[in-house]
Structure formats: C-alpha cells, structure tokens
C-alpha cells in the first residue's frame, strides 16, 4: 500500500506460520481516514487479524522490507483500488508482491473497486493510465510490469461500491474474508513423518494423470486422512474452489446428515451464503450443476460406500481441471466407477517402515526423534505390535510418555495382545461395524480368534456352509480387514486381530464360558 496510511496492529503467528489474516493495500491520501479506516476496524471487530501500514514509518527501504514481510506473513490481501492508487509506486510495488504471493503460496486476493470503474483498471484508463516519467522509478520496464499487474488484479473476482451503502459493502467484504479463511486451510499435525515420501508417490497420480479421482485406500489409523490433508494443503491454491469434508462415513447415518454435507460442499464450490437444500436428490442435482463449470479441488474423507459418493457428487460431467480425492477403508474400489464416465487412480496407503515407526514412537514418548538409551528391546515390542500403523504408534507413545521409566514401559507393554487401547479400538471398529451382513462379522471374529495364518482353502472348507466364507473373505479383504498372502494364507494386522478378540472378550469379560469363542489356553482349560 502507499506510504501515507494509518496505524498497524501486531499479531501472534497462527498455527500455519502466518502472522496476519489479511493485508490491506490502499492509497493513503484517498481512503486513509475514510473507507480503509472503516474497513480495518470492521475486520478487527470481526476477529480478523488485519495489517495496515503505520503512518509513522518513513519512506525508504525500511518501509519496503516491512511491507514485504507483512505481505508474506498474511494469508491474503485486500487491494483497495481508489482513484489515485496507480499514481503511487509503493502501491504498485505492493501489488506486484501480493500477486507473486498469490501465484506461489496459498494467498487469496480481493480487489475492491472504490469509486472507480473496474474497466479503467483493466484497460488502464483515466488515473490508471500509467506512463513512463522522468523519474528513477517510472522506467519503461517498471511501467510494463505494473500494467500487467493492474490488468491481472482487475480480472480477479472483486467487489465494487456500485452506489450501495458503505456499511453493506463492508459487511460483504468481512464475510468474504471469513469464507476464505474458513475454507482454504486444514489442520496438519506437527512433525509429520514419512509424509513427503508418500506425497511424492501420489503426486503423479494426482497431477500426471487425466483421472478426475484419486482414491487413498487403507485400514483405519493408517494415515489416509493426514496424507489427504497434506495433499490438500500443498495444492489448494491452484484451484478456483476448494472443499475438504472430513469424516463422512460416521456423519451419514440419516438422510438429514447427507443434506448437511451437501450444503457444505455446495457452499464451498460456489461461495456465498449457505444454501438450503430441500432433499438429497435436489442437492445432488445442484452439485452436479456446479461441478460442470467450476474448477474444484475436493477431498471427501472416510467414504464408506458408493451411495455416499453418488449422493455428494452425482454421476455427471466434472470440469476437466477438477480433482477429487477420496479416502476410504474399502479396497479395490474400481467397481464404483465401472458404469460412469469418471476415471479413478488408486493409491494403497503404505504403513510406516521400521525407521519411520521408531521416529514417530520416539517423538510421542520422549519428544525427540531419537530413542532413549536402554529402551531398544521395549521399542521393538511396540513396533512389532503396531506394524507401522501411525495411530497406534501415536497412542502408545503418548501413553508411555506418562512415565519414562523402564518399569512403567514393561508394565504397559505387558498389556499388548491382551487389552487394546480404547482410542485405537474406537477407530478400528468402524470397519467392523460397517460390514454389510452379520455373517461377515461372525466370519471376521472366527478368523481373528482361530484362523490367522491358516490356508484359505482350509478355512473355506470349514466355514463356507455356515458363513459363506468364500464371498465373506472377499468382502473382508475389500474392507482392508483381511489380506491373503502370496502362499494363500489368511493374514490380519495384529491390531485388527486384537480388536476382533476384544469384541468377543467383551461379550462376558469375567466368564469365558459365556463368550461365543474361546481361544486362550487358560480360558479353554477353565471352561472345560
């Protein structure tokens, strides 16, 4: 903004490293004591951290360095294009920095045309007709760059006074800033481990393919949502509209729940006020309409079944520049797309390797990347139990952090394999609860208790008649609850096996004879 302006406000850096929500760029002599002052205080009253230059800062390099720093530390900018804006080289330099941030970072820009015609800015007419002058700053090269910047900002979605009451314009601007701050960010855990390597693997599927969809598949707690957030945070600035809808599966118990998700998605795609949708069918139709014309980047997290996907997106044409990421516990979801024009790439979530697992465990147990001396054998037990599942490593690491004594670790680890942590059980059990048939659930419990590591043909021979084992094993495999090894053995992640055995144990915690299954030697002996 120009060098003549009002006071500035300092703010504490936010979680994503930004010091300010929005930077105000304006021509001080035009709007310092009028519109911009009113706008600044409206933003502050709304709880929005705004930066405006302090009028006591002197002209010169010190100002430029502070302004550059403020723009880079802001999530977005409001450019108040008033009559004399383009007569200030400082305003024009600010504009260049702002547009540079827009290209390189997740930095939104809102042009406000204050008592000026947007076409004057776009075509550089009247006071925006900047020319080369006999001055060190108004050189031919600078003028060319500034003209391109004015044209670029004039072509962005902006706001104009249009003879409306100024209070209404201020309200609309504040609401727009809320929208941008609300939908451009997701919370990412600190000290992510292994995420960059997995992003590199998935980046080609997202940007190097013509497919509109990318499906991230894997068991509960494997890091699907975290990876999706990492991808979203790294790419959302490239798209016209963005939306991240988290935890869809648990929110879709009734049709009214789907309506709320549709309203959120439609609002994210089109912007503006919240849209009321009378029915799920109407919501699907409206979203289909929006996706035809809007270049959107959408993450649908924790989709359980294809009906949820169709309700949220329909089945029509999607803008060719749009990208949609799905995270799901379902495996091999290619059949979801068989009868649609959509194309989908699949990425099977890779669990952490031993080095990554040890680093994650150490971070949560000791607050350090390195394991404390003397804990090597105990850490091996944890890694063997968790088998690369990030959720389990975080939960157990945090539990072990309560007392960093060898005795406490040994006591806690004695429970492994006998009593699963509630936080881990709560995440994993959703995959079990969403199985389509009771026979699938019974089959899962049978395998968890008795048949892990057994030949699939042997298991089918025993259980086919009562539990339709052949088709049931396929369903469990597709839900990431089971896998079949190259030598035809049924395999299950230790955490999933313990979850299944815990479900059976909870049928009668103190009386094995009342449980549906008994697998421990001592319990079997006591029952007999």
C-alpha positions in Angstrom: 0.0 0.0 0.0 1.0 3.7 -0.2 3.3 5.2 2.4 0.7 7.5 3.8 -1.7 5.3 5.9 -2.8 4.6 9.4 -1.6 2.6 12.4 -0.6 -1.1 12.3 -1.6 -3.9 14.6 0.8 -6.7 15.5 -0.4 -10.2 15.8 0.8 -13.5 17.1 1.7 -16.0 14.4 -1.1 -18.5 13.7 -0.8 -22.3 13.6 0.3 -22.3 10.0 3.0 -19.7 10.5 1.0 -16.6 9.3 1.2 -13.5 11.4 -1.9 -11.9 9.8 -5.2 -13.0 8.3 -5.2 -10.2 5.7 -3.0 -7.4 4.4 -4.6 -4.0 3.4 -3.2 -2.4 0.3 -4.5 1.2 -0.3 -3.7 4.7 -1.3 -3.5 6.7 1.9 -4.4 10.1 0.6 -7.6 8.6 -0.9 -9.0 6.4 1.8 -6.8 6.6 4.9 -9.3 8.4 7.1 -12.5 7.1 5.4 -13.2 3.8 3.7 -10.0 1.9 4.6 -10.2 3.1 8.3 -13.8 1.8 8.5 -12.8 -1.5 6.8 -9.9 -2.0 9.1 -12.0 -1.6 12.2 -14.8 -3.8 10.8 -12.2 -6.6 10.3 -10.8 -6.2 13.8 -14.3 -6.2 15.3 -15.0 -9.4 13.4 -11.9 -11.0 15.0 -9.9 -10.9 11.7 -6.2 -10.1 12.1 -5.5 -7.2 9.6 -2.3 -5.4 8.8 -2.1 -1.8 7.6 1.0 0.3 7.4 1.8 2.7 10.2 1.9 6.3 9.1 4.9 7.0 11.3 7.1 4.7 9.2 9.3 6.8 7.0 9.6 6.4 3.2 12.5 4.3 2.1 13.9 0.8 2.2 12.8 0.2 5.8 9.2 0.5 4.7 9.6 -1.8 1.8 11.2 -4.5 3.9 8.4 -4.3 6.5 5.7 -4.3 3.9 7.3 -7.3 2.1 7.5 -9.2 5.3 3.8 -8.4 6.2 2.5 -9.5 2.8 4.4 -12.8 3.1 3.1 -13.3 6.6 -0.5 -12.7 5.6 -3.0 -15.3 4.4 -4.5 -12.9 1.9 -4.8 -9.3 0.8 -7.5 -6.7 0.2 -6.4 -4.3 -2.6 -8.5 -1.1 -2.3 -8.3 0.3 -5.9 -9.1 4.0 -5.4 -8.7 7.0 -7.8 -5.0 7.7 -7.1 -3.9 4.1 -6.3 -1.9 3.8 -9.5 -0.1 7.1 -9.0 1.9 5.6 -6.1 4.9 3.4 -6.9 4.7 2.0 -3.4 1.1 0.8 -4.1 2.2 -0.7 -7.4 5.1 -2.5 -5.8 2.9 -3.8 -3.1 0.5 -5.1 -5.8 3.4 -7.0 -7.5 4.4 -8.7 -4.2 0.7 -9.6 -3.5 0.2 -11.2 -6.9 3.5 -13.0 -6.6 2.3 -14.5 -3.3 -0.9 -15.5 -4.9 1.0 -17.5 -7.6 3.5 -19.1 -5.2 1.5 -19.5 -2.0 -2.0 -20.1 -0.7 -2.6 -16.3 -0.6 -6.1 -15.1 -1.6 -6.6 -11.6 -3.2 -9.8 -9.5 -3.1 -9.8 -6.3 -5.3 -12.2 -3.6 -4.1 -13.0 -1.0 -6.7 -13.7 2.1 -4.6 -15.3 4.9 -6.7 -13.5 3.6 -9.8 -14.7 1.7 -12.8 -13.1 -1.8 -13.0 -12.7 -1.4 -16.7 -10.5 1.6 -16.1 -8.2 -0.6 -14.1 -8.3 -3.4 -16.6 -7.6 -1.2 -19.6 -5.5 1.4 -17.8 -7.7 4.5 -18.5 -8.0 7.8 -16.7 -6.0 7.8 -13.5 -4.9 4.2 -14.1 -3.2 5.2 -17.4 0.3 5.0 -16.1 3.2 6.1 -18.3 7.0 6.4 -18.3 8.2 9.5 -16.5 11.4 11.3 -15.9 11.9 9.5 -12.6 14.1 6.7 -11.4 11.1 4.6 -10.6 8.8 5.2 -13.6 11.0 3.4 -16.1 9.8 1.5 -19.2 10.4 -1.9 -17.6 8.6 -1.0 -14.3 5.6 0.5 -16.1 5.2 -2.6 -18.3 5.2 -4.9 -15.2 2.8 -2.6 -13.3 0.4 -2.5 -16.2 0.3 -6.3 -16.3 -0.3 -6.4 -12.5 -3.2 -3.9 -12.8 -4.8 -6.0 -15.6 -4.4 -9.2 -13.6 -5.9 -7.8 -10.4 -8.8 -6.3 -12.3 -9.6 -9.7 -13.8 -9.9 -11.3 -10.3 -13.3 -11.8 -8.6 -13.7 -8.4 -6.8 -16.2 -6.0 -5.2 -17.3 -2.5 -6.1 -19.3 0.1 -4.2 -22.0 0.4 -7.0 -23.8 3.1 -5.1 -24.6 0.7 -2.3 -24.4 1.8 1.3 -20.8 1.6 2.5 -21.8 -0.5 5.6 -23.3 -3.2 3.2 -20.1 -3.3 1.2 -18.0 -3.6 4.4 -20.2 -6.5 5.6 -19.8 -8.3 2.3 -16.0 -7.9 2.4 -15.8 -9.2 6.0 -18.0 -12.2 5.1 -15.8 -12.9 2.0 -12.7 -12.9 4.2 -14.3 -15.3 6.6 -15.1 -17.6 3.7 -11.5 -17.6 2.5 -10.1 -18.2 6.0 -12.6 -20.9 6.7 -12.1 -23.0 3.5 -8.5 -22.6 2.4 -6.9 -24.3 5.4 -6.9 -27.7 7.1 -5.2 -28.6 10.4 -2.0 -30.6 9.8 -0.2 -32.3 12.7 3.2 -31.0 13.5 6.3 -33.1 12.8 4.8 -35.3 10.1 6.8 -38.4 9.5 7.1 -40.2 6.1 4.5 -37.8 4.5 6.8 -36.2 2.0 7.8 -39.7 0.6 4.2 -40.8 0.3 3.2 -37.5 -1.3 5.9 -38.0 -3.9 4.4 -41.4 -4.8 0.9 -40.0 -5.1 1.8 -36.7 -6.8 2.0 -38.3 -10.3 -1.4 -39.9 -9.8 -2.9 -36.5 -8.9 -1.1 -34.2 -11.4 0.2 -36.6 -14.1 -3.0 -38.4 -14.8 -6.2 -37.5 -16.7 -8.3 -39.2 -14.0 -10.6 -36.9 -12.0 -10.5 -39.0 -8.9 -7.7 -40.3 -6.6 -8.7 -42.9 -4.0 -6.5 -43.4 -1.0 -7.3 -46.8 0.5 -6.2 -48.4 3.7 -7.0 -49.7 7.2 -8.2 -47.4 10.0 -5.4 -45.3 11.5 -3.0 -45.8 8.6 -2.7 -42.1 7.9 -5.1 -41.7 4.9 -6.7 -38.5 6.2 -3.4 -37.0 7.2 -2.0 -37.7 3.7 -5.1 -36.2 2.1 -4.7 -33.1 4.2 -1.0 -32.8 3.2 -2.0 -33.1 -0.5 -4.8 -30.5 0.0 -2.6 -28.1 1.8 0.0 -28.4 -1.0 -2.4 -27.9 -3.9 -5.5 -25.9 -2.9 -4.1 -22.6 -4.1 -4.1 -23.9 -7.7 -7.9 -24.2 -7.8 -10.8 -21.8 -8.2 -12.9 -23.6 -5.5 -11.8 -26.0 -2.7 -13.6 -28.1 -0.1 -12.4 -30.6 2.5 -15.2 -32.6 4.1 -13.8 -34.8 6.9 -15.3 -38.0 8.5 -18.1 -38.6 6.0 -18.9 -42.2 7.0 -19.8 -41.5 10.6 -21.9 -38.5 9.6 -24.1 -40.4 7.2 -26.4 -42.3 9.5 -29.6 -40.5 8.3 -30.6 -38.7 5.1 -30.6 -35.3 7.0 -26.9 -35.9 7.7 -26.3 -36.1 3.9 -28.2 -32.9 3.4 -25.8 -31.0 5.7 -22.8 -32.4 3.9 -24.3 -31.4 0.5 -25.0 -27.9 1.8 -21.4 -27.6 3.0 -20.0 -28.9 -0.3 -22.2 -26.6 -2.4 -21.3 -23.6 -0.4 -17.6 -24.4 -0.8 -17.9 -24.8 -4.5 -20.0 -21.8 -5.3 -19.2 -19.5 -2.3 -21.7 -17.1 -0.9 -24.4 -17.7 1.7 -25.3 -21.2 3.0 -27.7 -22.8 0.6 -30.7 -24.6 1.9 -31.4 -27.9 0.0 -34.9 -29.4 0.3 -33.9 -33.0 -0.4 -30.8 -35.2 -1.1 -31.9 -35.7 -4.7 -32.1 -31.9 -5.3 -28.8 -31.5 -3.5 -27.1 -34.0 -5.8 -28.6 -32.2 -8.9 -27.3 -28.8 -7.7 -23.8 -30.1 -7.0 -23.7 -31.8 -10.4 -24.6 -28.5 -12.0 -21.8 -26.7 -10.1 -19.1 -29.3 -10.9 -19.7 -28.9 -14.6 -18.5 -25.3 -14.6 -16.3 -24.9 -11.5 -12.7 -25.9 -11.4 -12.7 -27.5 -8.0 -10.4 -29.4 -5.6 -12.4 -31.6 -3.3 -11.5 -34.1 -0.6 -14.2 -36.5 0.6 -12.7 -38.2 3.6 -13.8 -41.6 5.0 -16.3 -42.6 2.4 -17.8 -46.0 3.3 -19.8 -46.9 0.2 -20.5 -45.8 -3.3 -24.0 -44.4 -2.4 -22.4 -41.7 -0.3 -20.2 -40.7 -3.2 -23.1 -40.5 -5.7 -25.2 -38.5 -3.2 -22.4 -35.9 -2.8 -21.3 -35.7 -6.4 -24.0 -37.2 -8.6 -22.7 -39.1 -11.6 -22.5 -36.4 -14.3 -19.7 -34.5 -16.1 -16.9 -33.0 -13.9 -14.8 -30.0 -15.0 -11.7 -31.4 -16.7 -9.4 -29.3 -14.5 -11.0 -30.5 -11.2 -9.5 -33.1 -8.9 -11.4 -35.1 -6.3 -9.6 -37.2 -3.6 -11.4 -39.9 -1.7 -10.1 -41.6 1.4 -11.8 -45.0 2.2 -11.3 -48.2 4.2 -12.7 -50.0 1.1 -10.1 -51.7 -1.1 -10.1 -52.1 -4.9 -13.0 -49.6 -5.4 -12.7 -49.7 -9.2 -16.2 -51.2 -9.4 -17.5 -47.9 -8.0 -16.5 -46.3 -11.3 -17.4 -49.1 -13.8 -20.6 -47.6 -15.1 -19.6 -43.9 -15.0 -17.6 -41.7 -17.2 -15.3 -40.8 -14.2 -11.8 -42.1 -14.1 -10.1 -43.0 -10.8 -6.5 -43.8 -9.8 -6.0 -45.8 -6.6 -3.3 -45.5 -4.0 -2.8 -48.2 -1.4 -1.7 -46.5 1.8 1.7 -47.6 2.9 2.2 -48.2 6.6 5.4 -46.8 8.2 8.6 -48.7 7.9 10.7 -49.6 11.0 12.8 -46.4 10.9 9.7 -44.1 10.5 7.8 -46.1 13.2 10.7 -45.7 15.6 10.9 -41.9 15.0 7.2 -41.5 15.5 7.2 -43.5 18.7 10.2 -41.6 20.0 8.5 -38.2 19.2 5.4 -39.1 21.2 7.2 -41.0 24.0 10.2 -38.7 24.5 9.6 -35.6 22.4 12.7 -36.4 20.4 13.4 -38.1 17.1 15.8 -40.5 18.8 15.0 -43.3 21.2 16.5 -43.0 24.7 19.3 -45.4 25.5 18.1 -48.6 27.2 14.7 -48.8 25.5 15.7 -50.6 22.4 14.2 -54.0 23.2 11.0 -52.5 24.6 10.6 -50.3 21.5 10.9 -53.4 19.3 7.9 -54.9 21.1 5.9 -51.8 20.3 6.9 -51.7 16.6 6.1 -55.4 16.2 2.7 -54.9 17.8 1.8 -51.7 15.8 3.3 -52.9 12.4 3.6 -49.4 11.1 0.1 -48.1 12.0 0.6 -44.4 12.8 -2.4 -44.1 15.0 -1.3 -47.0 17.3 2.2 -45.6 17.5 1.0 -42.2 18.5 -1.5 -43.5 21.1 1.0 -46.0 22.7 3.8 -43.4 22.5 1.7 -40.9 24.3 0.7 -43.5 26.9 4.3 -44.4 27.5 5.3 -40.7 27.9 3.4 -40.6 31.2 6.4 -42.2 32.9 9.7 -42.7 31.1 10.9 -45.4 33.5 11.8 -48.9 32.3 9.4 -50.4 34.8 6.5 -48.4 33.6 7.2 -49.3 30.0 7.4 -53.0 30.9 4.2 -52.9 32.8 2.3 -51.1 30.0 3.7 -53.4 27.3 2.5 -56.5 29.3 -1.0 -55.5 28.2 -0.2 -55.7 24.5 -2.1 -58.5 22.8 -4.5 -58.7 25.8 -6.2 -55.3 26.1 -6.3 -52.9 23.2 -6.3 -49.2 23.9 -9.8 -47.5 23.7 -8.6 -44.8 21.2 -7.3 -47.5 18.8 -10.3 -49.7 19.2 -12.7 -46.7 18.5 -11.0 -46.0 15.2 -10.6 -49.6 14.0 -14.1 -50.9 15.0 -15.8 -48.7 12.4 -14.6 -51.0 9.7 -16.2 -53.9 11.5 -19.4 -52.1 12.3 -20.0 -51.2 8.6 -19.7 -54.7 7.3 -22.9 -55.4 5.3 -24.0 -58.7 6.9 -24.0 -60.3 10.3 -22.4 -63.4 8.7 -19.4 -61.2 7.6 -19.0 -60.0 11.2 -19.1 -63.6 12.6 -16.6 -64.7 9.9 -14.2 -61.9 10.9 -14.4 -62.9 14.5 -13.8 -66.5 13.7 -10.7 -65.7 11.7 -9.4 -63.2 14.3 -9.7 -65.8 17.0 -8.6 -69.0 15.2 -7.6 -68.8 11.6 -4.9 -66.1 11.1 -2.1 -67.7 9.2 -4.2 -70.6 8.0 -4.6 -71.7 4.4 -7.6 -70.0 2.8 -8.9 -73.3 1.3 -8.8 -74.9 4.7 -10.8 -72.1 6.2 -13.3 -72.0 3.4 -13.8 -75.8 3.8 -14.7 -75.4 7.5 -16.7 -72.2 7.4 -18.4 -72.0 4.0 -21.6 -73.7 4.9 -22.4 -71.5 7.9 -20.8 -68.2 6.9 -20.5 -68.2 3.1 -16.7 -67.9 3.7 -15.7 -67.6 0.1 -17.7 -64.4 -0.6 -17.2 -63.2 3.0 -13.4 -63.4 2.8 -13.6 -61.3 -0.4 -15.7 -58.7 1.5 -13.3 -58.6 4.4 -10.4 -58.2 2.0 -12.1 -55.3 0.2 -12.7 -53.6 3.6 -9.0 -53.8 4.5 -9.8 -56.1 7.4 -8.0 -59.1 5.9 -5.4 -60.0 3.3 -4.3 -63.1 1.5 -0.5 -63.8 1.3 1.2 -65.0 -1.9 1.2 -68.5 -0.4 -2.5 -68.4 0.1 -2.5 -67.8 3.9 -5.1 -65.5 5.6 -3.3 -62.6 7.2 -4.6 -59.9 9.5 -2.9 -56.8 11.0 -2.2 -57.6 14.7 -4.3 -54.6 15.8 -7.3 -55.8 13.8 -6.9 -59.3 15.2 -6.8 -57.9 18.8 -9.8 -55.7 18.0 -11.8 -58.8 17.0 -10.7 -60.7 20.0 -11.6 -57.8 22.3 -15.1 -57.7 20.8 -15.5 -61.4 21.8 -13.9 -60.8 25.2 -16.4 -58.0 25.9 -19.3 -60.4 25.5 -18.6 -61.7 29.0 -15.4 -60.1 30.5 -15.3 -62.3 33.6 -16.8 -65.6 32.4 -15.2 -67.2 29.3 -17.9 -69.9 29.3 -20.5 -67.2 28.2 -18.5 -66.0 25.3 -19.1 -67.1 21.7 -15.5 -68.2 21.2 -12.6 -69.3 23.5 -9.0 -69.3 22.1 -6.7 -68.8 25.1 -5.3 -72.0 26.6 -6.1 -70.9 30.2 -9.7 -69.9 29.3 -10.2 -73.2 27.5 -8.8 -75.1 30.4 -11.1 -73.2 32.9 -14.2 -73.8 30.7 -13.5 -77.5 30.3 
